[in-house]
Amino acid sequence: MKVIESIWAKIQFAITVLGGALGYFLGGLDGLLIALIV
């Protein structure tokens, strides 16, 4: 069960990083801040 939680945490982290990068490119610093808050 711990392995699944670890994998899921890594997936969520990757999505957060990708979302932050995408928001940064589309909306500049404001997009990055919004992505971090959400």
C-alpha positions in Angstrom: 0.0 0.0 0.0 2.9 2.4 0.8 4.3 1.8 -2.7 1.1 2.9 -4.3 1.0 6.1 -2.2 4.6 6.8 -3.1 3.9 6.4 -6.8 0.8 8.6 -6.6 2.7 11.3 -4.7 5.3 11.3 -7.6 2.6 11.5 -10.2 0.9 14.4 -8.4 4.3 16.2 -8.1 4.9 15.7 -11.8 1.5 17.1 -12.7 2.1 20.1 -10.4 5.5 20.8 -12.0 4.0 20.5 -15.5 1.0 22.7 -14.6 3.3 25.3 -13.1 5.5 25.3 -16.1 2.5 25.5 -18.5 1.0 28.3 -16.4 4.3 30.2 -16.4 4.6 30.1 -20.2 1.0 31.0 -20.8 0.5 33.7 -18.1 4.0 34.6 -16.9 4.6 34.9 -13.1 0.9 35.3 -12.3 0.2 31.9 -13.9 2.9 30.4 -11.9 1.6 31.8 -8.6 -1.9 30.7 -9.4 -0.7 27.1 -10.2 1.2 27.0 -6.9 -1.8 28.2 -4.9 -4.2 25.7 -6.6 
